[in-house]
């Protein structure tokens, strides 16, 4: 079964791609007003690893939740993560900060990359975009893997 990418999925992919571009060429970086604890991102990724759509969706940013229903997020998780199996290793490699990303309101963003291995994928780069929410908490905005 081939899934068509919805505009919501494109927005999340766009956020992750923007993160890759920022990391690769260092454009539009700003000094971080506050740094994101890598553990915050790793904790969210553990929910993704467990295919726990409920927890990962509830801990995601308001923008993420507005663009993706919990059910759509569950479908994305199952179709992208199930085929590669459980994570074996994950190593944080880089964090960049930005105040502007394409297609997303201006804000405070952290773009993190991890080098990971899975039982069904020997080498992967996971890119995660988090936004600092009005309540001061960092929450997931986008996720992609290459």
GIVEN-V702517 format. One record per run of one state. SS is the DSSP state (h for helix, s for strand, l for the rest). FROM is the first residue (numbers start at 1). LEN is the number of residues. Records with the same first field share a line. If there is no record, write none. Layout:
SS = FROM-LEN + FROM-LEN
This chain:
l = 1-6 + 26-3 + 30-8 + 50-3 + 59-1 + 61-1 + 68-2 + 85-2 + 99-2 + 102-2 + 105-4 + 119-2 + 133-5 + 146-1
h = 7-19 + 38-12 + 53-6 + 62-6 + 70-15
s = 29-1 + 60-1 + 87-12 + 101-1 + 104-1 + 109-10 + 121-12 + 138-8
